[in-house]
Amino acid sequence: MSHKKIYEYAVDENMELFALIKAADIRIAKNGNRFIAFTFSDNSGEISAKFWDASDADTTAYKPGKIVLLKGKREVYQGNPQIKIYHMRLAKDTEPSDVSLFIQKAPVSKSDMEEEFNQAIFEITNPSWNRIVRYLLKKHKEAFLNYPAAKKNHHAFTGGLAFHTLSMLRLAHSIAKEYPQINAALLYAGVILHDLGKTIELSGPIATQYTLAGNLVGHIVLIDEEVVKAAGQLKLDLNSEDMLLLRHVLLAHHGLLEYGSPVRPHLLEAEVLHQIDQLDASIQMLKGTLSHTKPGTFSERIFGMDGRNFYKPLEAEENSEETE
């Protein structure tokens, strides 16, 4: 059997490999039969596939978090990569079973990310914001450093939540230096806390699903609730301007009501937080997709980028060769 990874197979090439079931959604086809919409992953990326006419035994056996031996063909459907499944079975006890071998991880170590966050906290000079950030980071530290930033789309890998936050924090530092009118302490506090509610919204780093609270409440409201509870523990006045400013930048960070924010940005720092959040998420989605795109061709359609596809210039290949 080949030792190729998912994205090392060419389109129309037959494939045989071990992969992790990242998602397995049971659906009904037009003919009334059940099928399973899979997302498979290894450390090269993830890809979708459909398993038609699924039996009760199939839906019971093939759960997220399981490793399978997969035989099929790499295809493209409506501009998106997928696998046509010929055969699959669960991995045996003597075959690869370490889930960590089949997941993507943040490119920065947890210890290095934690160190940068600790340094940034010293730059949050407002005592109330500093105490809130310290309290909540300590409370959610393990999940924050290990969880993805999303089930799919951007930073959907182990450590992705912390890495997304770190990337935004680096952008925030540069922007705050360029625009001294920005309250840097408020911006840094907002960046560090803005997605911390995802430690409650999401189930974990492996086979990530939305929790009940994630589906019914969402991470924006969840982090606001965490701030309110932290303020109570720390005996901070929720009606003070400091606390209202912090809560506003968190509640407004999706920018629009239709994107989940209960209020639109009405502070400079809230608008900046929203913009750098969008920028980092977009760049990460593009990086991931273009890494699997041949120079001189268009990428697959990117759901999180309005279904657009992106061209990878030929000189991207030349630049890659020059750096080798």
C-alpha positions in Angstrom: 0.0 0.0 0.0 1.2 3.5 -0.9 2.3 5.8 1.9 0.8 8.9 0.2 -1.2 11.5 2.0 -4.7 12.6 0.9 -3.4 15.6 -1.1 -0.5 13.8 -2.6 -2.9 11.9 -4.9 -3.7 13.5 -8.3 -7.2 14.0 -9.6 -8.5 10.7 -11.1 -5.8 8.7 -9.3 -6.9 5.6 -7.4 -6.1 5.9 -3.7 -5.6 3.6 -0.8 -4.7 5.0 2.6 -5.6 5.3 6.3 -7.6 8.4 7.2 -9.4 9.8 10.1 -13.2 10.4 10.0 -13.4 14.0 11.0 -17.2 14.3 10.3 -19.9 11.8 9.4 -23.3 13.3 8.7 -26.2 10.9 7.9 -28.4 12.2 5.1 -31.2 11.1 2.9 -30.7 10.8 -0.9 -33.4 11.7 -3.5 -34.2 8.0 -3.8 -35.0 7.8 -0.1 -31.9 5.9 0.8 -29.5 7.0 3.5 -26.0 8.0 2.8 -23.1 9.3 4.9 -21.4 12.6 4.0 -17.9 12.2 5.3 -15.0 14.5 5.9 -11.7 12.5 6.0 -8.5 14.0 7.2 -4.8 13.3 7.6 -1.9 15.7 8.3 -2.0 17.0 4.7 -5.5 18.3 4.9 -9.1 17.1 4.6 -11.5 16.0 1.9 -15.1 15.1 1.5 -16.7 11.9 0.3 -20.2 10.3 0.2 -20.9 6.7 1.2 -24.1 5.7 -0.6 -26.8 3.3 0.6 -25.5 3.2 4.2 -26.8 0.4 6.4 -27.5 0.6 10.1 -24.2 -1.2 10.6 -22.4 1.5 8.6 -23.9 4.4 10.4 -23.1 2.8 13.7 -19.5 1.9 12.8 -18.3 4.9 10.9 -18.3 7.6 13.6 -16.2 10.8 13.8 -12.9 10.0 15.5 -12.5 6.6 13.9 -9.6 5.6 11.6 -10.5 3.8 8.5 -8.7 2.1 5.6 -10.0 3.9 2.6 -10.0 2.8 -1.1 -11.3 5.0 -3.8 -10.5 7.6 -6.4 -9.6 11.3 -6.1 -12.2 13.3 -8.0 -13.4 16.9 -8.4 -17.2 17.6 -8.1 -18.5 21.1 -8.8 -15.1 22.6 -8.3 -14.4 20.9 -5.0 -12.1 17.9 -4.3 -13.7 14.7 -3.1 -13.2 10.9 -2.9 -15.3 8.4 -4.8 -15.3 5.5 -2.3 -14.8 2.0 -3.6 -14.4 0.3 -0.2 -13.7 1.2 3.4 -13.3 -0.5 6.7 -12.3 0.3 10.3 -8.6 0.1 11.0 -7.5 -3.1 12.8 -5.8 -3.2 16.2 -2.4 -3.9 14.4 -2.9 -0.9 12.0 -2.4 2.9 12.6 -4.5 4.0 15.6 -2.9 7.2 16.9 -5.4 9.9 16.0 -2.7 12.6 16.4 -1.0 11.3 13.2 -4.0 12.2 11.2 -4.7 15.8 12.2 -3.2 19.1 11.2 -1.6 21.1 14.0 -0.7 24.8 14.5 2.7 25.8 13.0 3.7 27.3 16.4 4.2 25.2 19.5 1.8 25.6 22.4 4.6 26.7 24.7 5.7 29.5 22.3 2.1 30.7 21.8 1.6 30.7 25.5 4.7 32.8 26.0 3.6 35.4 23.5 0.2 35.7 25.2 1.8 36.2 28.5 4.0 39.0 27.1 0.9 40.6 25.6 -0.9 40.6 28.9 1.7 42.9 30.3 0.7 45.4 27.6 -2.9 45.4 28.8 -2.4 48.3 31.1 -6.0 48.8 32.2 -6.3 46.9 35.5 -9.9 45.7 34.9 -9.2 44.3 31.4 -5.9 42.8 32.6 -7.6 41.0 35.5 -10.4 39.7 33.3 -8.0 38.4 30.6 -5.7 36.7 33.2 -8.7 35.1 34.9 -10.3 33.7 31.8 -7.1 32.6 30.1 -6.2 30.6 33.3 -9.7 29.1 33.4 -9.8 28.0 29.7 -6.0 27.5 29.1 -5.9 23.9 28.1 -8.9 24.1 25.7 -7.7 27.4 24.3 -4.3 26.0 23.4 -5.6 22.8 21.9 -9.0 23.6 20.2 -9.5 24.5 16.6 -10.9 27.9 15.7 -13.8 26.3 13.8 -15.3 23.0 12.8 -14.3 23.8 9.2 -13.2 26.7 7.1 -10.5 28.7 8.9 -7.9 27.4 11.4 -9.8 24.1 11.7 -6.9 22.3 13.2 -5.5 21.4 16.6 -4.2 24.6 18.2 -6.0 26.7 15.6 -7.9 28.8 18.1 -4.7 29.9 19.8 -2.9 30.3 16.5 -5.7 32.5 15.0 -5.7 34.6 18.2 -1.9 34.9 18.1 -1.9 35.9 14.4 -4.5 38.6 15.1 -2.5 39.8 18.1 0.6 40.3 15.9 -1.5 42.2 13.5 -3.0 44.3 16.3 0.5 45.2 17.5 1.5 46.5 14.1 -1.7 48.4 13.6 -1.6 50.0 17.1 1.9 51.3 16.3 0.8 52.8 13.1 -2.3 54.4 14.6 -1.5 55.8 18.1 -5.1 56.9 18.6 -6.1 53.3 19.0 -6.5 52.2 22.7 -4.0 49.3 22.4 -4.8 47.8 25.7 -8.5 47.5 24.8 -7.6 46.1 21.3 -5.2 43.5 22.8 -7.8 42.4 25.4 -10.4 42.1 22.8 -8.2 40.1 20.5 -7.2 37.6 23.2 -10.8 37.1 24.4 -12.8 37.4 21.2 -13.0 33.7 20.4 -12.5 32.2 23.8 -16.2 31.3 23.9 -15.3 28.6 21.3 -13.8 26.5 24.1 -17.5 26.1 25.1 -19.1 26.3 21.6 -16.9 23.4 20.2 -16.5 19.8 21.5 -12.7 19.5 21.2 -9.8 19.2 18.8 -10.7 15.7 17.5 -13.7 15.2 15.3 -14.9 18.6 16.3 -18.7 19.2 16.6 -20.8 22.0 18.0 -22.0 21.5 21.5 -25.6 22.1 22.6 -24.5 25.5 24.0 -22.6 26.2 20.7 -25.7 25.5 18.6 -28.2 27.3 20.8 -26.2 30.2 22.2 -23.0 30.6 20.2 -19.5 31.7 21.1 -20.1 35.5 21.0 -22.8 35.3 23.7 -20.9 32.6 25.6 -17.7 34.8 26.0 -19.9 37.7 27.1 -21.4 35.4 29.8 -17.9 34.4 30.8 -16.8 38.0 31.1 -19.9 38.8 33.3 -19.2 35.8 35.6 -15.5 36.7 35.8 -16.4 40.3 36.7 -18.5 39.0 39.5 -15.7 36.8 40.9 -13.2 39.7 40.6 -15.7 42.2 42.1 -15.6 44.5 39.1 -18.4 46.9 38.3 -20.2 45.7 35.1 -21.7 49.2 34.7 -18.3 50.9 34.6 -17.2 52.3 31.2 -14.2 50.0 31.2 -16.4 46.9 31.4 -18.9 48.2 28.9 -16.1 48.9 26.4 -14.6 45.5 26.7 -18.0 43.8 26.4 -18.8 45.9 23.3 -15.6 44.9 21.4 -16.3 41.3 22.1 -20.0 41.4 21.2 -19.4 43.4 18.0 -16.5 41.4 16.6 -18.5 39.7 13.8 -19.3 43.1 12.5 -22.9 42.5 11.3 -26.1 41.3 13.0 -26.6 38.7 10.3 -23.2 37.3 11.0 -24.0 36.7 14.7 -23.0 39.9 16.5 -25.9 41.3 18.6 -24.5 44.8 18.0 -22.5 46.5 15.3 -19.1 48.1 16.1 -19.4 51.5 17.6 -15.8 51.9 18.8 -12.7 52.3 16.8 -11.1 49.3 18.6 -14.2 47.2 17.9 -14.1 48.0 14.2 -10.3 47.2 14.1 -10.9 43.9 15.9 -13.6 42.9 13.4 -11.4 43.8 10.4 -8.3 41.9 11.6 -10.4 38.9 12.5 -11.8 38.9 9.0 -8.4 39.4 7.4 -6.7 36.6 9.3 -9.5 34.1 8.7 -9.5 34.9 5.0 -5.8 34.6 4.6 -5.7 31.3 6.5 -8.5 29.9 4.2 -6.6 31.0 1.1 -3.3 29.6 2.4 -4.8 26.2 3.1 -6.6 26.0 -0.3 -3.7 27.4 -2.4 -1.3 24.9 -0.8 -3.2 22.2 -2.6 -3.5 24.1 -5.9 -1.1 23.7 -8.8 0.6 26.9 -10.1 -1.2 28.2 -13.2 -4.6 26.8 -12.1 -7.6 28.0 -10.1 -8.3 26.6 -6.7 -11.4 24.8 -5.6 -14.3 27.0 -4.5 -13.9 28.3 -1.0 -17.2 28.2 0.9 -16.0 30.8 3.5 -15.0 33.2 0.7 -18.4 33.4 -0.9 -17.8 30.3 -3.0 -15.0 32.0 -5.0 -12.0 30.2 -6.4 -8.6 31.8 -6.6 -5.8 31.6 -9.1 -2.3 30.5 -8.1 0.2 32.3 -10.3 2.9 30.4 -12.1 5.6 32.4 -10.4 4.5 30.8 -7.1 6.2 27.6 -8.4 9.3 29.5 -9.4 9.5 31.2 -6.0 9.2 27.7 -4.3 12.0 26.3 -6.4 14.3 29.3 -5.6 13.9 28.7 -1.8 14.7 25.0 -2.0 
